[in-house]
Amino acid sequence: MSSTSRKPPGRPRSSEQAAPVSDRILQIAMHEFIRSGYDAVSMDDIAKASGVTKASVYYYFPSKAVLLTESTIRLMNVVRAATLKILQKPLPLRERLLEVTYNHLQATTSFDFEGFMNKIETVLTPEQTENMRKAEHQLLEALADAFADASEKGEIGTADSWLAARSYMALLMVGHSKQPDGTFTYPDKRLAADKIVSMLWSGIGSNPA
């Protein structure tokens, strides 16, 4: 009798391995968590939406909390990569910030990271929360570097680069603000981007007398 090797429990079927399964699961999971909320989404829901078995989801992610952590970190890394790509363009900082802001508002119309984090931190371990915050910090670091570089070149005033980065991230939330009737205060995202950058620029755009 010939011996056969057994697959680990939950290992994806060969048909599922044709695509980057884990990455697809992360992308779908983040969409479901944002749309329905962490508590309302089950691993079975994510498996069905991803087109894989529930066992396959557990093969890559042993718990829903781990999946939440990894999917959020993936999202932050995608945002950071897109931001870096724009910030590295040979354009004035204000033009780069306008592009970053508009793209961010377009891509995250229904996503408030800080609010999302506040809601789900209670289900995460301190280590998982720290990993998420590290991903957020890397995005702030990229922005702070851009502000510091512009300050050294005399393009903006001698602002605290970290304060400028955090102020900018806080102002981004204005782009998603809503009226009492639920409509966006600034439905035109280009107008919102211009107002956000103009407000920021009034504080950092010139050297103090």
C-alpha positions as CSV (number, residue, x, y, z in Angstrom):
1,M,0.0,0.0,0.0
2,S,1.5,3.3,-1.1
3,S,1.6,6.1,1.4
4,T,0.0,9.4,0.4
5,S,0.6,12.8,2.0
6,R,-2.4,14.4,3.5
7,K,-3.2,18.1,3.0
8,P,-3.4,20.3,6.0
9,P,-7.0,20.8,7.1
10,G,-8.7,23.6,5.2
11,R,-6.0,23.8,2.5
12,P,-7.5,25.6,-0.5
13,R,-8.6,23.4,-3.4
14,S,-6.3,23.5,-6.4
15,S,-8.9,25.5,-8.4
16,E,-8.8,28.2,-5.7
17,Q,-5.1,28.6,-5.9
18,A,-5.1,29.9,-9.5
19,A,-5.5,33.4,-8.1
20,P,-3.9,35.1,-5.0
21,V,-6.6,33.7,-2.7
22,S,-5.4,35.4,0.5
23,D,-5.2,38.8,-1.1
24,R,-8.7,38.4,-2.5
25,I,-10.0,37.4,0.9
26,L,-8.4,40.5,2.5
27,Q,-9.9,42.8,-0.1
28,I,-13.4,41.3,0.2
29,A,-13.2,41.2,4.0
30,M,-12.3,44.9,4.2
31,H,-15.2,45.8,1.9
32,E,-17.7,43.7,4.0
33,F,-16.4,45.1,7.3
34,I,-16.8,48.7,6.1
35,R,-20.2,48.1,4.6
36,S,-21.8,46.0,7.3
37,G,-19.7,46.4,10.4
38,Y,-17.4,43.9,12.1
39,D,-20.1,42.2,14.3
40,A,-22.5,41.7,11.4
41,V,-20.0,39.9,9.1
42,S,-19.2,36.2,9.6
43,M,-16.4,34.2,8.2
44,D,-19.0,32.3,6.2
45,D,-20.1,35.6,4.6
46,I,-16.6,36.5,3.7
47,A,-16.0,33.0,2.2
48,K,-19.1,33.3,0.0
49,A,-18.3,36.8,-1.1
50,S,-14.7,35.7,-1.9
51,G,-15.8,32.6,-3.8
52,V,-13.9,30.2,-1.6
53,T,-14.7,27.7,1.1
54,K,-14.9,28.8,4.8
55,A,-12.1,26.3,5.4
56,S,-10.0,28.2,3.0
57,V,-10.5,31.4,4.8
58,Y,-9.5,29.8,8.1
59,Y,-6.5,28.2,6.4
60,Y,-5.1,31.7,5.8
61,F,-6.6,33.6,8.8
62,P,-7.2,31.6,12.0
63,S,-9.8,34.1,13.4
64,K,-12.0,36.9,12.3
65,A,-10.0,39.3,14.4
66,V,-6.8,38.3,12.6
67,L,-8.6,38.8,9.3
68,L,-9.8,42.2,10.4
69,T,-6.2,43.2,11.4
70,E,-4.6,42.0,8.2
71,S,-7.3,43.5,5.9
72,T,-7.0,46.9,7.6
73,I,-3.2,46.8,7.3
74,R,-3.5,45.9,3.7
75,L,-5.8,48.8,3.1
76,M,-3.5,51.2,4.8
77,N,-0.5,49.9,2.8
78,V,-2.4,50.4,-0.4
79,V,-3.3,54.0,0.6
80,R,0.3,54.6,1.6
81,A,1.7,53.3,-1.7
82,A,-0.7,55.4,-3.7
83,T,0.1,58.5,-1.6
84,L,3.9,57.9,-2.0
85,K,3.5,57.6,-5.8
86,I,1.9,61.0,-6.0
87,L,4.2,62.7,-3.4
88,Q,7.2,61.6,-5.4
89,K,6.1,63.5,-8.5
90,P,8.2,66.5,-9.5
91,L,5.4,69.0,-8.8
92,P,4.9,71.8,-6.2
93,L,3.8,70.3,-2.9
94,R,0.4,72.1,-3.1
95,E,-0.4,70.4,-6.4
96,R,0.7,67.0,-5.0
97,L,-1.5,67.5,-1.9
98,L,-4.5,68.4,-4.1
99,E,-4.1,65.2,-6.0
100,V,-3.6,63.1,-2.9
101,T,-6.6,64.7,-1.2
102,Y,-8.9,64.3,-4.2
103,N,-7.9,60.6,-4.8
104,H,-8.3,59.9,-1.1
105,L,-11.7,61.4,-0.9
106,Q,-12.8,59.5,-4.0
107,A,-11.5,56.2,-2.7
108,T,-12.7,56.5,0.9
109,T,-16.1,58.2,0.6
110,S,-17.7,55.9,3.1
111,F,-14.6,55.0,5.2
112,D,-13.6,56.8,8.4
113,F,-10.5,55.0,9.6
114,E,-10.5,56.6,13.1
115,G,-14.2,55.9,13.7
116,F,-13.8,52.4,12.4
117,M,-10.8,51.8,14.7
118,N,-12.7,53.1,17.7
119,K,-15.6,50.7,17.0
120,I,-13.5,47.6,16.6
121,E,-10.6,48.1,19.0
122,T,-12.6,46.3,21.7
123,V,-12.4,43.0,19.8
124,L,-8.7,43.2,19.1
125,T,-5.7,42.2,21.2
126,P,-3.3,45.0,22.1
127,E,-0.8,43.5,19.7
128,Q,-3.3,43.6,16.8
129,T,-4.3,47.2,17.6
130,E,-0.6,48.1,17.7
131,N,0.0,46.5,14.3
132,M,-2.9,48.6,12.8
133,R,-1.5,51.8,14.3
134,K,1.9,51.1,12.9
135,A,0.4,50.9,9.4
136,E,-1.3,54.2,10.0
137,H,1.9,55.7,11.4
138,Q,3.8,54.7,8.1
139,L,1.3,56.8,6.2
140,L,1.8,59.8,8.5
141,E,5.5,59.3,8.2
142,A,5.3,59.6,4.4
143,L,3.4,62.8,4.6
144,A,5.7,64.2,7.3
145,D,8.7,63.5,5.1
146,A,7.0,65.5,2.2
147,F,6.3,68.4,4.5
148,A,9.9,68.4,5.9
149,D,11.4,68.3,2.4
150,A,9.2,71.2,1.2
151,S,10.2,73.2,4.3
152,E,13.9,72.6,3.7
153,K,13.4,73.9,0.1
154,G,11.6,77.0,1.3
155,E,8.4,76.0,-0.4
156,I,6.5,76.2,2.9
157,G,7.1,77.8,6.3
158,T,9.2,76.1,8.9
159,A,6.3,74.0,10.2
160,D,6.6,71.0,12.4
161,S,6.3,68.3,9.8
162,W,4.6,65.8,12.1
163,L,2.1,68.4,13.2
164,A,1.5,69.3,9.6
165,A,0.9,65.7,8.7
166,R,-1.5,65.1,11.5
167,S,-3.3,68.3,10.8
168,Y,-3.7,67.3,7.2
169,M,-5.1,63.9,8.1
170,A,-7.6,65.5,10.5
171,L,-8.7,67.9,7.8
172,L,-9.3,65.0,5.4
173,M,-12.3,64.1,7.6
174,V,-13.9,67.3,6.7
175,G,-14.2,66.0,3.2
176,H,-16.6,63.3,4.5
177,S,-18.7,65.6,6.7
178,K,-22.4,65.4,6.3
179,Q,-25.4,67.7,6.8
180,P,-28.2,66.8,9.3
181,D,-30.2,65.3,6.3
182,G,-27.3,62.9,5.6
183,T,-26.1,64.6,2.4
184,F,-22.4,65.5,2.1
185,T,-21.4,69.0,3.0
186,Y,-19.1,69.0,0.0
187,P,-20.5,66.5,-2.6
188,D,-18.0,67.8,-5.2
189,K,-14.8,66.1,-4.1
190,R,-12.5,68.4,-6.1
191,L,-14.1,71.4,-4.3
192,A,-13.6,69.6,-1.0
193,A,-10.0,68.9,-1.8
194,D,-9.3,72.5,-2.7
195,K,-10.9,73.7,0.6
196,I,-8.9,71.2,2.7
197,V,-5.6,72.1,1.1
198,S,-6.3,75.8,1.2
199,M,-7.1,75.6,4.9
200,L,-3.9,73.7,5.5
201,W,-1.9,76.0,3.3
202,S,-3.0,79.1,5.3
203,G,-1.1,77.7,8.2
204,I,2.0,76.2,6.6
205,G,2.3,78.0,3.2
206,S,4.5,80.9,4.1
207,N,7.4,81.6,6.4
208,P,6.4,83.6,9.6
209,A,7.5,87.3,9.6
